[in-house]
Amino acid sequence: MIKALIFDFDGVIIDSESPELQVWQEVFAEHGRELGLDLWADLVGRPRTHFDLYSYFQQHINPAVDIDALRQERRARVIALTEAQPVLPGVHDYLRGAAAAGLKIGLASSSSGDHVRGHLARLNLLGYFHATKCFEDTDTHKPEPGPYRAVLDDLGVAPDETVAFEDSPNGVTSAQAAGIFCVAVPNPVTCRLPLGHADHRLESLTEEPLERILARANGARRK
């Protein structure tokens, strides 16, 4: 039987993906350029060290840009927009349902612990999680399976006893590489990305109750 759920944070708990993309698109647009989804798609779900978009901007868009000033201004705008984001639909119900059913709950993220745990605390959700692994907690990152394996170890559960919830192709790949049944729940950014490799897809966590997802995952274990 399924004993645990593991959630991604950005784009699954709150839609922090849209503010990130929106502000970068605004920065590019100020210089008469467009930030294409093909470039952005490879960054979603990966750690910040995967690709330095600030350096890319300086090399290809504006060589004279003050990187430190750009970084400070952009981050302030992203933080303000992200703090205005509500918990995504269905998240509360899934967390409450999992807790009531005695399931263990974990989180695997490519973002920093300050970002993830800070928002979870602000939203009064941190207490639901028995294990959280963020960028600085693991040596490898999505799409590698390391973050999910670290959460599994902390929770003391096996991959086939777990369901993961992800919004990005890189996240789905990471969870499945760890042997976990993965449900894709895209947000307004990642709904345009290829998620066909997920074991199941929901447009929102409100689309199906947790009980049905658990039944799907248990059914997949028996095949």
N, C-alpha and C positions, 0 to 999 in steps of 0.2 A: 504493500500500500504506500501511497505517497505520504511522506512524513515532513516535507519541507517545501517552502517556496523561496525563490531567490529573485529579487527585483533589481533591474538596472535603476538608476536614479534619473538622470537627465533625459527628459522626453517620455518617461514612464510614470514617475511620481508627480513631477511638474513639467510643464513645457518650457524648459530652459533652452531648448534647441532654437526655437523661433527668435528669441531676443539676440542670441549670438549671431545667427545668420542675418537678421534684420540690420543690426548695427554695422556689421562688416559690409553689407550691401550699400548702406548709406555712405560709408567711408569711400568705397570704390566709386559710387555715383557722384560724389563731390568732385571727383577728378575726371568725370566723363567716361568712366569705365564700368563694366559689369562684372560682378563676381558670379561665374557660372556654377550651376549645380554640379557639373561633372567634377570640378575641383573640390567643392565642398563635400560631396558625397563620400569621398575617401577619408575625410577627416572625422565624420560623425561616429561617435563611439570609441574613437582612439584617444590616447593621452595627448596632452598638449605638446609633448616632446616629439611627436611623430613628424610634424611639419610646422616650420616657423612661418606663419602667414604674414607676420610683420616684416620679416626679411624679404619675403616674396613681394610684398607691397612696395618696399623700398627699391628692390631690383627692377621690377617690371612696371610700376605705376608712377612712383614719385621718388626719385633718388635723393631729393633734397629734404624729405620728410624728417621731422624730429621724432624718432622712434619712441623715446621715453614719453614725450608729450602725447603722442598718439595712443600709446598703451594706456596711459593714465585716463585720458578722456574717454576712450572707448570702453574701458572696464567700468568706469563710473556709470556710463549710460546702460551697459548690459546689466549691472547690478540693480540699478533702479527698475528696469523693466522686469527682471527676473523676480524681484521681491514683490512685484504686483501680480505674479502668476498664482492662481489658485491651485490646490491639489486637483489633479486630473480626475474626471468622472470615474467612479467605480473603485478608486483606490481605497477609500475609507472602508467600503463594504468588504473588499477582499482582505484587508488587514484585520478587520474585526472578525470576519468569518474564519480566517486562518487561526487567529488567537483562540476563538471559541472552540475550534475543532482540535486544539492542542498541537497544531503544526508549528514547527520551527520556522522562523522567518529570517532571511539573510538579505544582504545587499551587496552587489558587485558593481563597482563604478570605475571609470577611467579618470574621473575628476578628483580634485584634492579632497582630503578629509574635512578641511575647514569649510569648503563649499557644501559638500554633501551633508555632513553632520550638522552644520550650522542651519541649513534650510530645514532639515528634519526636526531639529529642536524648535525652530521658529514656528513650524506647522504642527507642533505637538504630536509628531509621528515617531520620534526617535525611540521611544519606549517600546514600540512594537518589535524592534529588530534585535535578534539574539547575536548577530554577527554582521559587521560592515567592513568591507575591504575596499579601499580607495587607492588612488594612484601610488601613494607613498608606502602602501602596505604590501605590495607585491613586486617581484623583480621583473615579471613579464606582464604584458597588458593586452587588452583586446586588440585584434581578433584571436590572440593566443588564449588557451584555456586557463592560464594561471590564476586569474582573479576568481573564477568560479571554483577551481579546485581548492583554493585557499578558504573560501566560504564553506565548502563542503566539509573540509577538515575541521573548521571551527564548530560547525553545527553537529558533527559526528554522524552524518548521513551519507548514503551511497548515491551516486549519480542517478540511478534508476528509481530512487525514492524521492526525486526532486522535480519540481517544475520551475522553469525560469521564464521571466517576462522581460522582453527586450523590444526596443523600437528601431534598431538599426541593423543593417546587414552584418557589420563587424561584430555587434553584440550577439546576434543569433549564431554566427560562426563560432564565437568564443564559448557560448553555453553548450552548443552541440559537440564541440571538440572535447569538452569535459564529460560528455556522455549524458547530458541532461535534455529532457523533453522541453522544447522551447516554444513559447507562444509569442508571436510578434504582435505588438500593439503600437502601430505607427502614430506619429503626431503629424501636424500640418507640414512639417519639413520632410520627415522620413517616409511619409506615405507615397512620395514620388520616387523612392529608391527600391531596388529589387529585394523583395523579402520572400520570394517563393520557396526558399530552402527551409523556412521555418516549419516546425511540425504542425502548427495551427496558427491562424491569424484572426485577430479581432480588430474591428475598427475602434473599439473602446471596451474597457473592462465592464461597461454596463451591458454589452451585447449578450453575454452569457454569464450566469452565476458561477461562483467558484466551484460549486459542487459538480457542475457539468464539466469544467476543465479538469478537475481531479479524476472524474470518470474517464475522460478522454485519455489522460496520461496513464491511468491504470490499465486501460484497454490496450494501449500501445506496448506496455510492459509484457503483456501476456502473448503478444504476437511473436 
